[in-house]
Amino acid sequence: MTTSSPFSILLVDDDPLVADVLTRSARHNFPEALIQVRTSYAEAEAYVESLEGKGPKLILLDIDLQTGPDGFAFLSYLRNHPQARLLPVVMLSYYDETENVEKAFSMGASLFTRKPSVYSAWQAYVQQLRHYWFETITVPTVWFGKGATS
């Protein structure tokens, strides 16, 4: 994939441990990634609404947000947003229940992944994210704010 560094990733997850371990792992295994952490639907929506210029290249979205509307509600918001609808969204959960997997894909998720449970598994997860989303495929550059087109 041809892209300029940095590679912005929006992480929407209310678990501070997940945010910490993913951010630390990315520093070593995906140094091109700039992880933008938001812990609730409201914070993530405010982040998207405040974007000017290039948006994130990827969104990692926890299904089970305890801080308000869940990840499915935020996915719906994204898929109805004129620019954010183009962003790839990876749904995250500790559980891969068939119902949630099917719902995620039917709502427009790009991928559904289980959250690792130990740090070494997070490192491998981030290496796989880097390999797939940064080295292998091409994702669109999505522009926000003035001059953005839908």
DSSP file (Angstrom, degrees, kcal/mol; ACC not computed):
  #  RESIDUE AA STRUCTURE BP1 BP2  ACC     N-H-->O    O-->H-N    N-H-->O    O-->H-N    TCO  KAPPA ALPHA  PHI   PSI    X-CA   Y-CA   Z-CA
    1    1 A M              0   0    0      0, 0.0     2,-0.7     0, 0.0   137,-0.1   0.000 360.0 360.0 360.0 133.5    0.0    0.0    0.0
    2    2 A T        +     0   0    0      2,-0.0     2,-0.3     0, 0.0   133,-0.0  -0.862 360.0 138.7 -95.8 118.0    1.3    3.4   -0.9
    3    3 A T        -     0   0    0     -2,-0.7     2,-0.4   135,-0.1     4,-0.1  -0.985  48.9-114.5-153.1 157.9    0.5    5.9    1.9
    4    4 A S        -     0   0    0     -2,-0.3    -2,-0.0     2,-0.1     0, 0.0  -0.760  50.7 -81.6 -95.5 145.6    2.1    8.7    3.7
    5    5 A S  S    S+     0   0    0     -2,-0.4     2,-0.1     2,-0.1    28,-0.1  -0.578  96.5  57.7 -79.5 150.4    2.9    8.4    7.4
    6    6 A P        -     0   0    0      0, 0.0     2,-0.7     0, 0.0    27,-0.2   0.591  63.8-156.5 -85.5 169.1    1.3    8.8    9.8
    7    7 A F  E     -a   33   0A   0     25,-3.6    27,-1.9    -2,-0.1     2,-0.3  -0.913  17.2-145.8-109.8 101.8   -1.6    6.4    9.6
    8    8 A S  E     -a   34   0A   0     -2,-0.7    49,-2.7    47,-0.2    50,-1.0  -0.518  17.4-175.4 -77.9 134.2   -4.4    7.7   11.8
    9    9 A I  E     -ab  35  58A   0     25,-2.5    27,-3.3    -2,-0.3     2,-0.6  -0.997  16.2-147.2-128.2 127.7   -6.6    5.2   13.6
   10   10 A L  E     -ab  36  59A   0     48,-2.5    50,-3.1    -2,-0.4     2,-0.6  -0.862  14.2-165.3 -92.8 121.0   -9.6    6.1   15.7
   11   11 A L  E     -ab  37  60A   0     25,-2.8    27,-2.7    -2,-0.6     2,-0.7  -0.943   4.4-170.3-106.0 121.0  -10.1    3.7   18.6
   12   12 A V  E     +ab  38  61A   0     48,-3.0    50,-2.9    -2,-0.6     2,-0.3  -0.911  33.7 129.0-112.9 102.7  -13.5    3.9   20.3
   13   13 A D        -     0   0    0     25,-1.9    27,-0.1    -2,-0.7     6,-0.1  -0.954  47.9-152.5-156.9 131.9  -13.3    1.8   23.4
   14   14 A D  S    S+     0   0    0     -2,-0.3    25,-0.1    50,-0.1     3,-0.1   0.418  71.9  97.2 -89.1   2.0  -14.3    2.6   27.0
   15   15 A D     >  -     0   0    0      1,-0.2     4,-2.1     2,-0.0     3,-0.3  -0.821  59.5-160.3 -93.9 110.7  -11.8    0.2   28.6
   16   16 A P  H  > S+     0   0    0      0, 0.0     4,-2.5     0, 0.0     5,-0.2   0.816  90.8  57.9 -61.2 -29.4   -8.7    2.1   29.6
   17   17 A L  H  > S+     0   0    0      2,-0.2     4,-2.9     1,-0.2     5,-0.3   0.920 106.4  47.9 -66.5 -42.9   -6.7   -1.1   29.6
   18   18 A V  H  > S+     0   0    0     -3,-0.3     4,-2.5     2,-0.2     5,-0.3   0.936 113.0  48.5 -61.8 -46.3   -7.5   -1.9   26.0
   19   19 A A  H  X S+     0   0    0     -4,-2.1     4,-2.2     1,-0.2    -2,-0.2   0.917 114.7  46.1 -60.5 -43.4   -6.6    1.6   25.0
   20   20 A D  H  X S+     0   0    0     -4,-2.5     4,-2.7     2,-0.2     5,-0.2   0.945 115.0  44.0 -65.7 -49.4   -3.3    1.5   26.8
   21   21 A V  H  X S+     0   0    0     -4,-2.9     4,-2.4     1,-0.2    -2,-0.2   0.886 116.0  47.7 -67.9 -37.7   -2.2   -2.0   25.6
   22   22 A L  H  X S+     0   0    0     -4,-2.5     4,-2.3    -5,-0.3    -1,-0.2   0.923 113.8  47.2 -68.1 -42.8   -3.2   -1.3   22.0
   23   23 A T  H  X S+     0   0    0     -4,-2.2     4,-1.7    -5,-0.3    -2,-0.2   0.921 114.7  46.3 -64.1 -44.7   -1.4    2.1   22.0
   24   24 A R  H  X S+     0   0    0     -4,-2.7     4,-1.0     1,-0.2    -2,-0.2   0.915 113.5  48.8 -64.6 -42.6    1.7    0.6   23.6
   25   25 A S  H >X S+     0   0    0     -4,-2.4     4,-2.8    -5,-0.2     3,-0.5   0.888 108.4  54.1 -64.7 -38.3    1.7   -2.3   21.2
   26   26 A A  H 3X S+     0   0    0     -4,-2.3     4,-2.5     1,-0.2     7,-0.3   0.863  98.8  63.1 -64.5 -35.4    1.2    0.0   18.2
   27   27 A R  H 3< S+     0   0    0     -4,-1.7    -1,-0.2     1,-0.2    -2,-0.2   0.872 117.5  28.4 -56.0 -36.2    4.3    2.0   19.3
   28   28 A H  H << S+     0   0    0     -4,-1.0    -2,-0.2    -3,-0.5    -1,-0.2   0.802 133.2  30.8 -94.1 -34.0    6.4   -1.1   18.7
   29   29 A N  H  < S+     0   0    0     -4,-2.8    -3,-0.2     1,-0.2    -2,-0.2   0.560 132.1  24.7-108.0 -10.9    4.5   -3.0   16.1
   30   30 A F    ><  +     0   0    0     -4,-2.5     3,-2.3    -5,-0.3    -1,-0.2  -0.419  64.8 166.0-150.3  63.8    2.8   -0.3   14.0
   31   31 A P  T 3  S+     0   0    0      0, 0.0    -4,-0.1     0, 0.0    -5,-0.1   0.699  74.0  63.4 -63.0 -19.3    5.0    2.9   14.5
   32   32 A E  T 3  S+     0   0    0    -26,-0.1   -25,-3.6    -6,-0.1     2,-0.3   0.666  85.8  98.0 -75.0 -15.6    3.3    4.6   11.6
   33   33 A A  E <   -a    7   0A   0     -3,-2.3     2,-0.6    -7,-0.3   -25,-0.2  -0.568  56.2-162.7 -82.2 132.4   -0.1    4.5   13.4
   34   34 A L  E     -a    8   0A   0    -27,-1.9   -25,-2.5    -2,-0.3     2,-0.6  -0.948  17.8-151.0-108.6 107.3   -1.4    7.5   15.4
   35   35 A I  E     -a    9   0A   0     -2,-0.6     2,-0.7   -27,-0.2   -25,-0.2  -0.698   7.9-163.7 -86.1 121.3   -4.0    6.1   17.7
   36   36 A Q  E     -a   10   0A   0    -27,-3.3   -25,-2.8    -2,-0.6     2,-0.5  -0.920  14.4-154.9-103.4 110.0   -6.8    8.6   18.6
   37   37 A V  E     +a   11   0A   0     -2,-0.7     2,-0.4   -27,-0.2   -25,-0.2  -0.746  18.6 173.6 -95.4 130.0   -8.6    7.2   21.6
   38   38 A R  E     -a   12   0A   0    -27,-2.7   -25,-1.9    -2,-0.5    -2,-0.0  -0.995  16.8-159.4-129.9 138.7  -12.2    8.1   22.4
   39   39 A T        +     0   0    0     -2,-0.4     2,-0.3   -27,-0.2    28,-0.3   0.409  66.6  30.3-104.0   2.1  -14.1    6.4   25.2
   40   40 A S  S  > S-     0   0    0      1,-0.1     4,-2.5   -27,-0.1     5,-0.2  -0.973  78.9-106.6-152.3 165.2  -17.7    7.0   24.3
   41   41 A Y  H  > S+     0   0    0     28,-0.4     4,-3.0    -2,-0.3     5,-0.2   0.937 120.3  52.1 -55.6 -48.5  -20.1    7.4   21.5
   42   42 A A  H  > S+     0   0    0      1,-0.2     4,-2.4     2,-0.2    -1,-0.2   0.909 111.2  45.6 -60.1 -44.6  -20.4   11.2   22.3
   43   43 A E  H  > S+     0   0    0      2,-0.2     4,-2.1     1,-0.2    -1,-0.2   0.904 114.6  48.3 -64.8 -41.0  -16.6   11.7   22.3
   44   44 A A  H  X S+     0   0    0     -4,-2.5     4,-2.4     2,-0.2    -2,-0.2   0.905 111.9  48.6 -68.0 -41.1  -16.2    9.7   19.1
   45   45 A E  H  X S+     0   0    0     -4,-3.0     4,-2.8     2,-0.2     5,-0.2   0.922 111.1  50.3 -63.5 -43.7  -19.0   11.7   17.4
   46   46 A A  H  X S+     0   0    0     -4,-2.4     4,-1.4    -5,-0.2    -2,-0.2   0.889 109.7  52.4 -61.0 -39.0  -17.5   15.0   18.5
   47   47 A Y  H  X S+     0   0    0     -4,-2.1     4,-0.6     2,-0.2     3,-0.3   0.947 111.7  44.8 -60.7 -49.5  -14.1   13.8   17.1
   48   48 A V  H >< S+     0   0    0     -4,-2.4     3,-1.1     1,-0.2    -2,-0.2   0.919 113.0  50.9 -62.6 -43.4  -15.7   13.0   13.7
   49   49 A E  H 3< S+     0   0    0     -4,-2.8    -1,-0.2     1,-0.2    -2,-0.2   0.757 109.9  51.0 -67.0 -23.7  -17.6   16.3   13.7
   50   50 A S  H 3< S+     0   0    0     -4,-1.4    -1,-0.2    -3,-0.3    -2,-0.2   0.517  82.3 121.9 -91.2  -4.7  -14.5   18.3   14.5
   51   51 A L    <<  -     0   0    0     -3,-1.1     2,-0.4    -4,-0.6     4,-0.1  -0.335  36.0-178.9 -64.0 136.1  -12.4   16.7   11.7
   52   52 A E        -     0   0    0      2,-0.2     2,-0.3    93,-0.1    93,-0.2  -0.991  58.3  -9.1-132.4 124.7  -10.9   19.1    9.2
   53   53 A G  E    S+E  144   0B   0     91,-2.6    91,-2.8    -2,-0.4     2,-0.1  -0.660 119.0  18.5  90.7-146.9   -8.8   17.7    6.4
   54   54 A K  E    S-E  143   0B   0     -2,-0.3    89,-0.2    89,-0.2    -2,-0.2  -0.373  71.1-150.8 -66.3 133.6   -7.8   14.1    6.2
   55   55 A G        -     0   0    0     87,-3.1   -47,-0.2     1,-0.2    87,-0.2  -0.298  36.8 -67.1 -90.2-178.5   -9.7   11.7    8.4
   56   56 A P        -     0   0    0      0, 0.0    86,-0.2     0, 0.0   -47,-0.2  -0.315  34.5-138.5 -65.8 155.5   -8.5    8.5   10.1
   57   57 A K  S    S+     0   0    0    -49,-2.7     2,-0.3     1,-0.2   -48,-0.2   0.639  84.2  17.0 -86.4 -16.4   -7.7    5.6    7.7
   58   58 A L  E     -b    9   0A   0    -50,-1.0   -48,-2.5    29,-0.1     2,-0.5  -0.993  62.2-148.5-156.6 146.5   -9.3    3.1   10.0
   59   59 A I  E     -bc  10  89A   0     29,-2.0    31,-3.3    -2,-0.3     2,-0.6  -0.990   4.8-161.6-121.7 127.7  -11.7    2.9   13.0
   60   60 A L  E     -bc  11  90A   0    -50,-3.1   -48,-3.0    -2,-0.5     2,-0.5  -0.950  21.0-170.6-104.0 117.9  -11.5    0.2   15.7
   61   61 A L  E     -bc  12  91A   0     29,-3.0    31,-3.0    -2,-0.6     2,-0.2  -0.941  18.2-143.0-125.7 116.7  -14.9    0.2   17.4
   62   62 A D  E     - c   0  92A   0    -50,-2.9     3,-0.3    -2,-0.5    31,-0.2  -0.542   8.1-151.3 -71.3 135.8  -15.8   -1.7   20.6
   63   63 A I  S    S+     0   0    0     29,-2.4     8,-2.8    -2,-0.2     2,-1.4   0.921  85.5  57.9 -71.5 -44.7  -19.3   -3.1   20.4
   64   64 A D        +     0   0    0     28,-0.3     2,-0.5     6,-0.2    -1,-0.2  -0.548  65.8 171.5 -97.4  71.9  -20.0   -3.0   24.2
   65   65 A L    >   -     0   0    0     -2,-1.4     3,-0.5    -3,-0.3   -25,-0.1  -0.706  15.6-167.9 -80.1 123.4  -19.6    0.7   25.1
   66   66 A Q  T 3  S+     0   0    0     -2,-0.5    -1,-0.1     1,-0.2     4,-0.1   0.498  74.9  75.8 -86.9  -4.7  -20.7    1.1   28.8
   67   67 A T  T 3  S-     0   0    0    -28,-0.3    -1,-0.2     2,-0.2   -25,-0.2   0.217 115.3 -60.4 -96.7  14.3  -20.7    4.9   28.5
   68   68 A G  S <  S+     0   0    0     -3,-0.5    -3,-0.1   -27,-0.1    -1,-0.0  -0.999 106.6  24.8 146.2-144.1  -23.8    5.4   26.5
   69   69 A P  S    S-     0   0    0      0, 0.0   -28,-0.4     0, 0.0    -2,-0.2  -0.215  83.0-115.4 -54.1 146.6  -25.0    4.2   23.1
   70   70 A D     >  -     0   0    0     -6,-0.1     4,-1.6    -4,-0.1     3,-0.4  -0.090  28.6 -91.5 -80.7-179.8  -23.2    1.1   22.0
   71   71 A G  H  > S+     0   0    0     -8,-2.8     4,-2.5     1,-0.2     5,-0.2   0.800 123.5  60.4 -63.2 -30.6  -20.8    0.5   19.1
   72   72 A F  H  > S+     0   0    0     -9,-0.5     4,-2.3     2,-0.2    -1,-0.2   0.892 103.3  51.5 -64.6 -37.8  -23.6   -0.5   16.8
   73   73 A A  H  > S+     0   0    0     -3,-0.4     4,-2.1     2,-0.2    -2,-0.2   0.903 111.5  47.0 -64.3 -40.1  -25.2    2.9   17.3
   74   74 A F  H  X S+     0   0    0     -4,-1.6     4,-2.7     2,-0.2    -2,-0.2   0.883 109.5  53.7 -70.3 -36.2  -21.9    4.6   16.4
   75   75 A L  H  X S+     0   0    0     -4,-2.5     4,-2.6     2,-0.2    -2,-0.2   0.916 108.6  50.0 -60.8 -42.5  -21.5    2.3   13.4
   76   76 A S  H  X S+     0   0    0     -4,-2.3     4,-1.1     2,-0.2    -2,-0.2   0.922 109.6  51.0 -61.3 -44.6  -24.9    3.4   12.2
   77   77 A Y  H >< S+     0   0    0     -4,-2.1     3,-0.6     1,-0.2     4,-0.5   0.934 111.8  47.9 -56.5 -47.5  -23.9    7.1   12.7
   78   78 A L  H >< S+     0   0    0     -4,-2.7     3,-1.3     1,-0.2    -2,-0.2   0.919 109.0  52.0 -61.4 -44.8  -20.7    6.5   10.6
   79   79 A R  H 3< S+     0   0    0     -4,-2.6    -1,-0.2     1,-0.3    -2,-0.2   0.667 112.8  46.5 -70.4 -15.4  -22.6    4.7    7.8
   80   80 A N  T << S+     0   0    0     -4,-1.1    -1,-0.3    -3,-0.6    -2,-0.2   0.411  89.9 101.4-102.3  -0.8  -25.0    7.7    7.6
   81   81 A H  S <> S-     0   0    0     -3,-1.3     4,-1.5    -4,-0.5     5,-0.1  -0.682  76.7-129.3 -85.4 136.2  -22.3   10.4    7.7
   82   82 A P  T  4 S+     0   0    0      0, 0.0    -1,-0.1     0, 0.0    -4,-0.0   0.827 102.3  16.7 -58.8 -34.7  -21.5   11.9    4.2
   83   83 A Q  T >4 S+     0   0    0      2,-0.1     3,-2.0    59,-0.1     4,-0.2   0.830 121.2  57.8-101.7 -45.8  -17.7   11.4    4.6
   84   84 A A  G >4 S+     0   0    0      1,-0.3     3,-1.8     2,-0.2    -6,-0.1   0.701  87.7  79.1 -63.1 -19.2  -17.3    8.9    7.4
   85   85 A R  G 3< S+     0   0    0     -4,-1.5    -1,-0.3     1,-0.3    -2,-0.1   0.735  89.7  57.1 -60.4 -20.2  -19.4    6.3    5.6
   86   86 A L  G <  S+     0   0    0     -3,-2.0    -1,-0.3    -5,-0.1    -2,-0.2   0.585  84.2 103.2 -86.2 -10.9  -16.3    5.6    3.5
   87   87 A L  S <  S-     0   0    0     -3,-1.8     2,-0.2    -4,-0.2   -29,-0.1  -0.518  76.6-118.2 -77.3 135.4  -14.0    4.7    6.5
   88   88 A P        -     0   0    0      0, 0.0   -29,-2.0     0, 0.0     2,-0.5  -0.529  30.0-157.5 -70.0 137.9  -13.3    1.1    7.1
   89   89 A V  E     -c   59   0A   0     19,-0.3    21,-2.5    -2,-0.2    22,-1.5  -0.976   9.6-162.8-124.5 123.7  -14.6    0.0   10.5
   90   90 A V  E     -cd  60 111A   0    -31,-3.3   -29,-3.0    -2,-0.5     2,-0.3  -0.925  17.9-143.4-103.2 117.1  -13.3   -3.0   12.5
   91   91 A M  E     -cd  61 112A   0     20,-2.9    22,-2.9    -2,-0.6     2,-0.4  -0.614  15.2-155.9 -81.0 140.1  -15.7   -4.1   15.2
   92   92 A L  E     +cd  62 113A   0    -31,-3.0   -29,-2.4    -2,-0.3   -28,-0.3  -0.932  23.0 149.5-119.7 139.7  -14.1   -5.3   18.4
   93   93 A S  E     - d   0 114A   0     20,-1.4    22,-2.9    -2,-0.4   -31,-0.0  -0.974  48.5-131.6-159.7 153.9  -15.5   -7.6   21.1
   94   94 A Y  S    S+     0   0    0     -2,-0.3     2,-0.4    20,-0.2    20,-0.1   0.649  99.4  55.1 -77.3 -14.6  -14.3  -10.2   23.6
   95   95 A Y        -     0   0    0     18,-0.1     2,-0.1     2,-0.1    18,-0.1  -0.940  65.7-156.3-123.1 140.1  -17.0  -12.4   22.2
   96   96 A D        +     0   0    0     -2,-0.4     2,-0.1    18,-0.1    18,-0.1  -0.350  29.0 172.1-108.8  52.1  -17.6  -13.6   18.7
   97   97 A E     >  -     0   0    0     -2,-0.1     4,-2.4     1,-0.1     3,-0.4  -0.383  38.7-127.5 -62.1 134.6  -21.3  -14.3   19.1
   98   98 A T  H  > S+     0   0    0      1,-0.2     4,-2.8     2,-0.2     5,-0.3   0.867 107.5  56.3 -52.6 -42.7  -23.0  -15.1   15.8
   99   99 A E  H  > S+     0   0    0      1,-0.2     4,-2.3     2,-0.2    -1,-0.2   0.915 110.4  43.7 -58.7 -45.3  -25.7  -12.5   16.3
  100  100 A N  H  > S+     0   0    0     -3,-0.4     4,-2.7     2,-0.2    -1,-0.2   0.887 113.1  51.6 -68.9 -39.0  -23.2   -9.7   16.8
  101  101 A V  H  X S+     0   0    0     -4,-2.4     4,-2.2     2,-0.2     5,-0.2   0.953 113.4  44.2 -61.8 -49.0  -21.0  -10.8   13.9
  102  102 A E  H  X S+     0   0    0     -4,-2.8     4,-2.6     1,-0.2    -2,-0.2   0.906 114.0  50.0 -63.2 -42.2  -24.0  -10.9   11.6
  103  103 A K  H  X S+     0   0    0     -4,-2.3     4,-1.6    -5,-0.3    -1,-0.2   0.919 109.1  52.3 -62.7 -43.7  -25.3   -7.6   12.9
  104  104 A A  H  <>S+     0   0    0     -4,-2.7     5,-2.7     1,-0.2     4,-0.3   0.936 114.0  41.9 -58.7 -48.5  -21.9   -5.9   12.5
  105  105 A F  H ><5S+     0   0    0     -4,-2.2     3,-1.3     1,-0.2    -1,-0.2   0.888 111.7  54.4 -68.8 -38.2  -21.6   -7.0    8.8
  106  106 A S  H 3<5S+     0   0    0     -4,-2.6    -1,-0.2     1,-0.3    -2,-0.2   0.788 108.1  51.5 -66.5 -24.7  -25.2   -6.2    8.0
  107  107 A M  T 3<5S-     0   0    0     -4,-1.6    -1,-0.3    -3,-0.2    -2,-0.2   0.457 130.0 -92.2 -90.6  -2.0  -24.7   -2.7    9.3
  108  108 A G  T < 5 +     0   0    0     -3,-1.3   -19,-0.3    -4,-0.3    -3,-0.2   0.622  66.1 159.0 105.9  13.7  -21.6   -2.1    7.2
  109  109 A A      < -     0   0    0     -5,-2.7    -1,-0.2    -6,-0.2   -19,-0.2  -0.404  34.8-147.0 -65.5 147.6  -18.7   -3.2    9.3
  110  110 A S  S    S-     0   0    0    -21,-2.5     2,-0.3     1,-0.3   -20,-0.2   0.772  76.2  -3.6 -83.5 -28.8  -15.5   -4.0    7.3
  111  111 A L  E     -d   90   0A   0    -22,-1.5   -20,-2.9    -7,-0.1     2,-0.4  -0.984  56.7-143.5-161.3 153.6  -14.3   -6.7    9.7
  112  112 A F  E     +d   91   0A   0     -2,-0.3     2,-0.4   -22,-0.2   -20,-0.2  -0.997  26.6 176.5-125.5 125.5  -15.2   -8.2   13.1
  113  113 A T  E     -d   92   0A   0    -22,-2.9   -20,-1.4    -2,-0.4     2,-0.3  -0.964  28.8-122.7-131.8 149.5  -12.4   -9.3   15.4
  114  114 A R  E     -d   93   0A   0     -2,-0.4   -20,-0.2   -22,-0.2   -18,-0.1  -0.682  34.6-115.1 -83.0 140.3  -12.1  -10.7   18.9
  115  115 A K        -     0   0    0    -22,-2.9     7,-0.1    -2,-0.3    -1,-0.0  -0.576  32.1-117.6 -72.2 133.7  -10.1   -8.7   21.3
  116  116 A P        -     0   0    0      0, 0.0    -1,-0.1     0, 0.0     3,-0.1  -0.288  14.2-147.2 -64.7 160.0   -7.0  -10.5   22.5
  117  117 A S  S    S+     0   0    0      1,-0.1     2,-0.3   -23,-0.0    -2,-0.0   0.548  74.5  45.4-109.2 -10.0   -6.8  -11.3   26.2
  118  118 A V  S  > S-     0   0    0      1,-0.1     4,-1.8     0, 0.0     3,-0.4  -0.936  83.6-113.3-133.7 158.3   -3.0  -11.0   26.8
  119  119 A Y  H  > S+     0   0    0     -2,-0.3     4,-2.3     1,-0.2     5,-0.2   0.880 114.0  54.3 -59.1 -42.6   -0.4   -8.5   25.8
  120  120 A S  H  > S+     0   0    0      1,-0.2     4,-1.9     2,-0.2    -1,-0.2   0.870 108.6  50.1 -62.1 -34.9    1.5  -10.8   23.5
  121  121 A A  H  > S+     0   0    0     -3,-0.4     4,-2.4     2,-0.2    -1,-0.2   0.854 107.7  53.7 -70.7 -34.2   -1.7  -11.5   21.6
  122  122 A W  H  X S+     0   0    0     -4,-1.8     4,-2.8     2,-0.2    -2,-0.2   0.895 106.4  53.3 -64.2 -39.0   -2.3   -7.8   21.3
  123  123 A Q  H  X S+     0   0    0     -4,-2.3     4,-2.3     1,-0.2    -2,-0.2   0.936 110.8  45.5 -60.6 -45.7    1.2   -7.4   19.8
  124  124 A A  H  X S+     0   0    0     -4,-1.9     4,-2.3     2,-0.2    -1,-0.2   0.896 111.7  53.6 -63.2 -40.3    0.3  -10.1   17.2
  125  125 A Y  H  X S+     0   0    0     -4,-2.4     4,-2.5     1,-0.2    -2,-0.2   0.929 110.1  46.3 -59.5 -47.4   -3.0   -8.4   16.6
  126  126 A V  H  X S+     0   0    0     -4,-2.8     4,-2.7     2,-0.2    -1,-0.2   0.878 109.9  53.8 -66.8 -37.7   -1.4   -5.0   15.9
  127  127 A Q  H  X S+     0   0    0     -4,-2.3     4,-2.6    -5,-0.2    -1,-0.2   0.906 110.5  47.6 -60.9 -40.3    1.2   -6.7   13.6
  128  128 A Q  H  X S+     0   0    0     -4,-2.3     4,-2.7     2,-0.2     5,-0.3   0.894 109.8  52.6 -67.8 -39.9   -1.7   -8.2   11.7
  129  129 A L  H  X>S+     0   0    0     -4,-2.5     4,-2.6     2,-0.2     5,-0.6   0.943 112.2  46.1 -57.2 -47.4   -3.5   -4.8   11.5
  130  130 A R  I  X>S+     0   0    0     -4,-2.7     5,-1.8     1,-0.2     4,-1.7   0.939 112.8  49.0 -62.2 -47.7   -0.3   -3.2   10.2
  131  131 A H  I  <>S+     0   0    0     -4,-2.6     5,-1.2     3,-0.2     4,-0.2   0.925 122.3  32.5 -59.3 -46.3    0.3   -6.0    7.6
  132  132 A Y  I  X>S+     0   0    0     -4,-2.7     5,-2.2     3,-0.2     4,-0.5   0.975 127.7  33.0 -77.6 -56.2   -3.3   -5.9    6.3
  133  133 A W  I  <5S+     0   0    0     -4,-2.6    -3,-0.2    -5,-0.3     6,-0.2   0.723 132.2  26.9 -79.4 -21.9   -4.4   -2.3    6.6
  134  134 A F  I  <<S+     0   0    0     -4,-1.7    -3,-0.2    -5,-0.6    -1,-0.1   0.799 131.4  27.2-107.6 -41.3   -1.1   -0.5    6.0
  135  135 A E  I  4<S+     0   0    0     -5,-1.8    -3,-0.2    -4,-0.2    -4,-0.2   0.773 125.1  34.8 -96.4 -28.2    1.0   -2.9    3.8
  136  136 A T  I  <<S+     0   0    0     -5,-1.2     2,-0.2    -4,-0.5    -3,-0.2   0.912 109.2  37.9 -99.4 -49.7   -1.5   -4.9    1.9
  137  137 A I      < -     0   0    0     -5,-2.2     2,-0.5    -6,-0.1    -1,-0.0  -0.557  67.5-125.3-107.0 167.7   -4.6   -3.0    0.9
  138  138 A T        -     0   0    0     -2,-0.2    -4,-0.1  -137,-0.1  -135,-0.1  -0.951  23.5-169.0-110.7 127.8   -5.4    0.5   -0.2
  139  139 A V        -     0   0    0     -2,-0.5   -52,-0.1    -6,-0.2   -81,-0.1  -0.868  29.5-101.5-112.2 150.9   -7.9    2.5    1.8
  140  140 A P        -     0   0    0      0, 0.0     2,-0.6     0, 0.0    -1,-0.0  -0.315  25.6-121.6 -69.9 151.2   -9.4    5.8    0.6
  141  141 A T        -     0   0    0    -54,-0.1     2,-0.5   -87,-0.0   -84,-0.1  -0.853  31.7-156.0 -86.5 122.1   -8.3    9.1    1.9
  142  142 A V        -     0   0    0     -2,-0.6   -87,-3.1   -86,-0.2     2,-0.4  -0.900   2.2-152.8-108.6 125.7  -11.4   10.6    3.3
  143  143 A W  E     -E   54   0B   0     -2,-0.5     2,-0.3   -89,-0.2   -89,-0.2  -0.783  10.6-167.4-101.3 139.9  -11.6   14.4    3.6
  144  144 A F  E     +E   53   0B   0    -91,-2.8   -91,-2.6    -2,-0.4     2,-0.1  -0.824  45.2  19.6-121.3 159.1  -13.7   16.2    6.2
  145  145 A G  S >  S+     0   0    0     -2,-0.3     3,-2.1   -93,-0.2   -93,-0.1  -0.452 105.1  14.1  87.0-155.5  -14.7   19.8    6.7
  146  146 A K  T 3  S+     0   0    0      1,-0.3   -93,-0.1    -2,-0.1     3,-0.1  -0.283 131.6  15.2 -59.7 133.6  -14.8   22.6    4.1
  147  147 A G  T 3  S+     0   0    0      1,-0.3    -1,-0.3    -4,-0.0     2,-0.2   0.374  89.6 137.8  85.5  -5.7  -14.4   21.3    0.5
  148  148 A A    <   -     0   0    0     -3,-2.1     2,-0.3    -6,-0.0    -1,-0.3  -0.501  40.3-150.7 -73.1 142.5  -15.2   17.7    1.5
  149  149 A T              0   0    0     -2,-0.2    -6,-0.2    -3,-0.1    -1,-0.0  -0.819 360.0 360.0-112.3 155.3  -17.5   15.9   -0.9
  150  150 A S              0   0    0     -2,-0.3    -1,-0.1   -65,-0.0    -2,-0.0   0.460 360.0 360.0 -97.8 360.0  -19.9   13.2   -0.2
